[in-house]
Amino acid sequence: MDANQQKFHEFLMSLVSQGHEAAAETILAKSFGQQDAGLMSPDAIDQVVAQLTPLLKPSGVVALQQAAAGLKEMAGQGDQGPSQPDMEGHRRGDAETTGTETMDGEVDGQPDDELDGRPKLTDGQSA
């Protein structure tokens, strides 16, 4: 189990009701094994959530659902090839647009023509 899995394991175990720890450990061991094998799909995450939910404290159900939603988003990214741009034009893992560049030519909220001090050329103009 890597460091991130260990942290997530500790978080999940903090949500488990007293007396259900052994059952939760069994479910989590299987799910981490699936993750290590590259088999953790959104459907597999739903199955883990369904198995863990009855073992949780009432206050832990929403926390598990929120964590699962984030995991499902990440698990789905691996199957889709290149990511789609978000609302601001960013693509996950795309070195050219990750960070602050947007599709409308702004970087950090500044039009790109202001970044290098030169005016932006429009159609019909030459350098």
Secondary structure as a PSIPRED ss2 file (coil, helix, strand):
# PSIPRED VFORMAT (PSIPRED V4.0)

   1 M C   1.000  0.000  0.000
   2 D C   1.000  0.000  0.000
   3 A H   0.000  1.000  0.000
   4 N H   0.000  1.000  0.000
   5 Q H   0.000  1.000  0.000
   6 Q H   0.000  1.000  0.000
   7 K H   0.000  1.000  0.000
   8 F H   0.000  1.000  0.000
   9 H H   0.000  1.000  0.000
  10 E H   0.000  1.000  0.000
  11 F H   0.000  1.000  0.000
  12 L H   0.000  1.000  0.000
  13 M H   0.000  1.000  0.000
  14 S H   0.000  1.000  0.000
  15 L H   0.000  1.000  0.000
  16 V E   0.000  0.000  1.000
  17 S C   1.000  0.000  0.000
  18 Q C   1.000  0.000  0.000
  19 G C   1.000  0.000  0.000
  20 H C   1.000  0.000  0.000
  21 E H   0.000  1.000  0.000
  22 A H   0.000  1.000  0.000
  23 A H   0.000  1.000  0.000
  24 A H   0.000  1.000  0.000
  25 E H   0.000  1.000  0.000
  26 T H   0.000  1.000  0.000
  27 I H   0.000  1.000  0.000
  28 L H   0.000  1.000  0.000
  29 A H   0.000  1.000  0.000
  30 K H   0.000  1.000  0.000
  31 S H   0.000  1.000  0.000
  32 F H   0.000  1.000  0.000
  33 G H   0.000  1.000  0.000
  34 Q H   0.000  1.000  0.000
  35 Q H   0.000  1.000  0.000
  36 D H   0.000  1.000  0.000
  37 A C   1.000  0.000  0.000
  38 G C   1.000  0.000  0.000
  39 L C   1.000  0.000  0.000
  40 M C   1.000  0.000  0.000
  41 S C   1.000  0.000  0.000
  42 P H   0.000  1.000  0.000
  43 D H   0.000  1.000  0.000
  44 A H   0.000  1.000  0.000
  45 I H   0.000  1.000  0.000
  46 D H   0.000  1.000  0.000
  47 Q H   0.000  1.000  0.000
  48 V H   0.000  1.000  0.000
  49 V H   0.000  1.000  0.000
  50 A H   0.000  1.000  0.000
  51 Q H   0.000  1.000  0.000
  52 L H   0.000  1.000  0.000
  53 T H   0.000  1.000  0.000
  54 P H   0.000  1.000  0.000
  55 L H   0.000  1.000  0.000
  56 L E   0.000  0.000  1.000
  57 K C   1.000  0.000  0.000
  58 P C   1.000  0.000  0.000
  59 S C   1.000  0.000  0.000
  60 G H   0.000  1.000  0.000
  61 V H   0.000  1.000  0.000
  62 V H   0.000  1.000  0.000
  63 A H   0.000  1.000  0.000
  64 L H   0.000  1.000  0.000
  65 Q H   0.000  1.000  0.000
  66 Q H   0.000  1.000  0.000
  67 A H   0.000  1.000  0.000
  68 A H   0.000  1.000  0.000
  69 A H   0.000  1.000  0.000
  70 G H   0.000  1.000  0.000
  71 L H   0.000  1.000  0.000
  72 K H   0.000  1.000  0.000
  73 E H   0.000  1.000  0.000
  74 M H   0.000  1.000  0.000
  75 A H   0.000  1.000  0.000
  76 G H   0.000  1.000  0.000
  77 Q H   0.000  1.000  0.000
  78 G C   1.000  0.000  0.000
  79 D C   1.000  0.000  0.000
  80 Q C   1.000  0.000  0.000
  81 G C   1.000  0.000  0.000
  82 P C   1.000  0.000  0.000
  83 S C   1.000  0.000  0.000
  84 Q C   1.000  0.000  0.000
  85 P C   1.000  0.000  0.000
  86 D C   1.000  0.000  0.000
  87 M C   1.000  0.000  0.000
  88 E C   1.000  0.000  0.000
  89 G C   1.000  0.000  0.000
  90 H C   1.000  0.000  0.000
  91 R C   1.000  0.000  0.000
  92 R C   1.000  0.000  0.000
  93 G C   1.000  0.000  0.000
  94 D C   1.000  0.000  0.000
  95 A C   1.000  0.000  0.000
  96 E C   1.000  0.000  0.000
  97 T C   1.000  0.000  0.000
  98 T C   1.000  0.000  0.000
  99 G C   1.000  0.000  0.000
 100 T C   1.000  0.000  0.000
 101 E E   0.000  0.000  1.000
 102 T C   1.000  0.000  0.000
 103 M C   1.000  0.000  0.000
 104 D C   1.000  0.000  0.000
 105 G C   1.000  0.000  0.000
 106 E E   0.000  0.000  1.000
 107 V E   0.000  0.000  1.000
 108 D C   1.000  0.000  0.000
 109 G C   1.000  0.000  0.000
 110 Q E   0.000  0.000  1.000
 111 P E   0.000  0.000  1.000
 112 D H   0.000  1.000  0.000
 113 D H   0.000  1.000  0.000
 114 E H   0.000  1.000  0.000
 115 L C   1.000  0.000  0.000
 116 D C   1.000  0.000  0.000
 117 G C   1.000  0.000  0.000
 118 R C   1.000  0.000  0.000
 119 P C   1.000  0.000  0.000
 120 K C   1.000  0.000  0.000
 121 L C   1.000  0.000  0.000
 122 T C   1.000  0.000  0.000
 123 D C   1.000  0.000  0.000
 124 G C   1.000  0.000  0.000
 125 Q C   1.000  0.000  0.000
 126 S C   1.000  0.000  0.000
 127 A C   1.000  0.000  0.000
